[in-house]
Amino acid sequence: MTALGQLIRDASLPAVLAGVVATLISFAGPLVIVFQAASGLPAPLLASWVWAIAIGSGVLGLGLSLFYRVPVVIAWSIPGSVLLVSLLPTVDFAVAVGAYLVASAVMLAVGLSGAFDRIVAWLPPAITAAMLAGILFGFATKLFVGMAAQLPLVLAMFVAFFIGRRWFARYAVVAVLLSGVAVALATGQVHGPLPALALTRPLWVSPQFDWQAIVGISIPLVVVALTGQFMPGIAVLRTSGYPRPAAGPLLAWSAAGSALLAPFGCHGLNPAAVTAAICTGAEAHPDPQRRYVAGAAGAIAYLVLGCFAGTVLALLATLPKELIATLAGLALFPSIATSLTAAVADARDRDAALVTFIVCASGMSLFGLGAAFWSLVFGVATHLLMRGRARVAVPAGGALR
């Protein structure tokens, strides 16, 4: 049977909707950071940037999901986007494109060498699960923050979610989306006329290489991508029970795609963490072997939205931001529960997992590196300290001294 035939046979409405919702959340949330980083760029260049990251995410996500039969969700680098908010205005965009290419080449080398696989295999499962829970926790809390400004909207979506969880769990996220749109329409919170449908035209930017940009942009992009995106992205798959694909091939394919699309504005592609969690859980499908449909559906949605990036972004801008934040937070509830359960499953690593979770959820930043990186540092240090102490306290004879 062909890959397409297998996909059609395994397709289910909850899986398709999980993929589409994950992609819509990516467009409605993390894409805002790209707009901030691109302030001052011409509109066609910004549209090309969005086209590149969406098309790249779609092609890679579809190919990898079908090949591995795993819900592989590819997206653009969120911490990379945050970095560019402050770095990009200081350099010419062509120089930035050159820096993107250098960063992609470095990550491709890391992926092909297999070093990243060894790093991921060395990390205790409790710590990676706690890091994932910490990342998702910050997004989930935003729905309660939104209650202050949009109480009827957020409360309606909140109630719809738990009604769905009790009586039709596989469609709970759909109920949240429909209820939110209904309340927004009823209260007149959908603003602006419908945008015209128009294809996005990608623009080629010839790269220029500058050593200062390589030091100031390429190196930070590599560090935050590996620690802030690839590790959480792999943690999503592992926590959901997917030992394949290995980290190295995912890193290599993502880096290769990033390099090919860099001249069109792509600053970096990687396995998604937050939105991937929507596609890898039981809500996408009870059978883990059929959840790859969610990854494929999300990838197809990326391709469609990328082709009409300008139109879609204008349409999403008409919805209240609290609606999107609430949808994202509620959709991640089951994944947070799964991650927390895995984090505390091993009593020997509970202290290390708690440290990892708290540091990651804090959103701290130190020396230009984000909370995801430092949560690993503190979590692993606690793990080594506690395991080392246990070996000293309980000698070979079994008696405490």
N, C-alpha and C positions, 0 to 999 in steps of 0.2 A: 504494500500500500504506500502511496506517495505521502510526503510530509503534509501536503495540503489536505489529502483525504483523511489522514489520521487526525489532523487538527479539527476538521469538520465533525468527524465522528465523536471526538472527545469534548467538543464544545458544550458549554452549559451557560445559561443566562447569568447566574451569579458570578462565574469566572470572568465572563466577558465584561460584566458591569464593574467588577473589581478592577480590572485592567484599565477601563475607560476612566473610572473615578480617580485612580492613581495618577493618570496622565493629566486629567483636568486640574487636580490639586497642584501638580508640578507647574502648570501654566499659570494658575491663579496665585500661587504663593512664591516659591523660589525665583520665579521669573522677575518679580519686582526688584530683586537685588541686581539683576542684569540691567534693568532700566536705570537704577541709581549709578551703576558703574559706567554706563554709556552716556551719561549726561554730557551734553556738548557735542556728541557725535551726530552727523546728519541722519535723518530718519531712514533713508534707504540702507545705510550701513547698519543701523540698529536692526532693521528688518532682516537683513542678511545674516546677522549674528544669530538672531532667534531661529531663522530657517536652518542654519548650520547645526545648532545644538539639538533641534528637534528632529531633523532628518537623520542625523548621526545616531541619536538615541533610538529612533525607530528601526533603522536598518540593523544595528548591532543587537538590539533587544529581540527583534523577530528572528534573526538568524541563530543566535545563541539559544533562545528558548526552544526553537524547533530542533536544533541539533542535539542538545542535552536532555530534552524533555523535562526541563526545569524552568520555573518562572523567573527567568533572568530579566531584571528591569535595569535598563541603562538610562542614565540621566546626566545632566551637566553638573560640574563641580560647584556645590553651594559655597563651601569655604573659599574656593577659588574666586567665585563671584564677589564674596565679601572683601577679599584681598584687593581686587581690582577697583573697588569703590575709591580707595585712596591712592592706588598706584597708577591706574590708567590715565588720569588727567595729567600726569607729569611727563608722559612720553607720546610720541607720534604713534598712531594706530598701526602703521606698518612695522614699526620697531616692536610693538607689543606682539604682533603676529609672529615675528621672528622669535621672540621669547617663548610664545606658545609652542612653536616647533621644537625648540631646544628642550623644553619641559617634557613634551611628548616623547622625544627620543630617549631621554633619561629613563622615563617610566617603562618604555618598551624594552630597554636593556634589562631593567630590574625584573620585568615579567618573564622574559626569555631565559634569564639566568636561573630561575627557580628559587632565588633568594627569598622572595615574598612568601612562597609556599612554606618554607621552613620557619619563617617568622610567625605566620598564622598558626601552623601546627604546634608551635611551642607555647602559645598563649593558652592558659587554662580556660575551659569552656565557661566557667562561672563568671570570669572577668569579662569576656566578650559579650556574654548575655547581659551583664549588668551595664556595660557601656551602651548597648543598644537600648536598654530600658531607659537609661538617662537621657539619651538623645530624643527618644519618642516622648518622654515625660514632658519636656518643655513645650512641645507642640500641643499636647493634650490639655495643658493648663490654660492655653489661650482661649479655649471655649468658655471657661468660667470668667476670665477677664472680660470677655465680650458681653457677659450678662449685664454689666453696669450700663452699657450704652444701648443694647438691643435685647432687653429682657424677654419680650414676647417671642421674638425670632429664635433666640438661642434656647429658650425654654421649650418651645414647640418641637425643635429638632431633638433636644435632649429626651423628651418624653417619647417621641417617635422612635428613637433608637432603642430604648429599653422595652417598649411594646414589641418592636420587631424582634429583639433578642429573645423574648419569651415565646412568641407565637410563630414567627417566621424568620429565624435567625439568619438564613442565607440571604435574605432580602432586606436586612435591617438598614444597611447603608443606603439602599435605594429609597427606603422610607424617609430617611434623614434628608436626602437631597430633595425629594419631591415636596416634603413638608416645608423646608426652608424656602424653596422657590415660591411655593404657594403663599406663604406669609409675606414674603418680600413683595410679591405682586399685589396682594390684598392691601398692604399698608403703603403702597405707592413708593417703594424704595428701589425700584428698578428705573434708573435714570438714563436719559439720553435716547436718541433714535437708534434704530437698528443699523449697524454699519453695513456698507456695501460689500458684497463678496468679491474678493480680488486675490489673484495669485501673487505670491511673494517672489521677487526676482533676486537671486543671490548675486553678490558683488565680489569679484576677485580682488584681493589686496596683496600685492607682491611683498613678500617679507623682507625686512631689513634687519641685520644683526648688529647689535651693539652690546659690548661687554657689560656695561652698566645695567642695561635692561635685563641681561641674562642673570646677573647677580641679584638685581632688585625684584625681578618678576619670576624668572624661570625657577630658581631655587625655592622661593616660598611656595610657588604653585605645586611643585613636586612634594614638598613636605606636607602641606595641608591636604593634598589629594590622597597621599598614601595613608596618613594618620586619621584624617577627618572624613574620608569617603570610602576608600577601599576596605579598611579594616571594619568599619560598621557595616558596609555592604556585604562583606563576606560573613559577618556575624549574623546578619538576617537569614542568609541561606542555611548556615550551620545550625542556628537555633531552631529553625523550622524543620530540621531533619534532612537537609540536602548536603551530603558529603561531596557531591560533584556539582558543578565543575570545580577543578582545582583553581586556586587563586591566581597562579601564574598565567594560564591562558586568558582568564578574564582581564587581567591587567594588560597583557600584551595586545589583545584585540581592542580594548578601549583606547590604549595609547596609539595604536595604528590608525584607528578611526579619527582620533583627535588630530593627528598629524595631517591626514588627508583633508580634513575640513578646516584646519587652522587658517588658510588663506581667505576663507569666507567669514571668519570671525569666531570660530569655535575655540573657546579657551580651555576646554578639557571635558572629556567624557569619562564616566566611571560607573561601577555598579551602584545603583541607588540604595539608600538605607530606609529613609522614612516612608517613601511611597512604595518601595518594594515590600515592606511589611504588610501592606494591604493585599498584595497578590500571593503571598506565601503562606497565609494562615488558612485554617479550616473554613473560614467564611467564604473564601474563593471557591473551594470545593472540598468535600469530606475526604476524597481520595487524593493524597499528595501527588500521585503520578499523573493526575489530570489538571493540576493547578498551573501547568505550563501554559495552558490556554489563556490564563489571566495575563501572563507575561507577553504572549503573542498579541492579544487584544490591545493591551496598552501600547505596544510597539506600533501597531497599525494606526491607533489613535494619534500617536506622535507624528506619523507620516502625514496623515490628513491635516492635522493642526499645523504642522510645519509648512505645508504647501500654502495654507491660508493663515499664516501666523498673524499678520496685521489685523485681519478681520476678526479672528478669534479673540485676540487680546483686547480689541475694542469692545467686543461683546461681553467678555468677562468683567471688564471695567464697569459695566452698568450694574453689577450685583454688589450688595453690601459686603465689605471685607469681613465682617463678623460671620457671614454665612459660610464663606470659604474656610475660615479658621475653625469654626464649629464642626464642619464636615470633616476636616482633616483630623481634628482631635478625637471625635467619636469613632471614626473609622479605624483608629489606631488602638482603641481600648483593648481588644482581644490580644493584639500583638504585645502590648505592654504587660498584660497578665502572663502571657507565655514566657516572656523574657524574664520577668521577676521570679517566676517559678523555677526556671532553669538556673537563675543566678544563686538561689538559696538552696538548691537541691543537695549540694555537697556541703555538709556541715563544716568540713575542714576549711572551706574557702568562703564562708559566709562573711567573715570580717573583711576580707579582701574585696568581695563583691559589693559589700555595703560602701566601702570607701570609693570604689570605682563608680558606683551609681551616684553618690552624692556629689563627687567632683564633676562628673559629666553633666548632671542635672543643674549644677550651679551656673553653667555658662561662663565660667572663668576664662581669662586669657592671660598668659604670662610669656614674655619674650616673643610676642607675636604669634604664639601657638595657642590653638583653641582648647576647649575643655575636653574634647574627645581624646586628644593626644595625652593631656595631663592625667586624665582618668586612668589611662593604661599605665602610665608611669607610676602613679601612686598605688594603683591596684596591684600591679606586678610586684612592686617593692613590698607591699603588705603581705602578699602571697609568699614571697621568699622569706620574709622575716618570721611569719607565723609557722611555716613549714619547717624552717630551720630550728626554731625554738622547740617545736614538738620533738624533733629528732634528738635534741640535746636533753630535754626533760625526761624522755623515756628511753633509757639505755637498753642495750641488747637483752639484759636479763629480765626486763619488764618492770623493775622496781623504780619508783620515783625517788630522787635524791634531792 
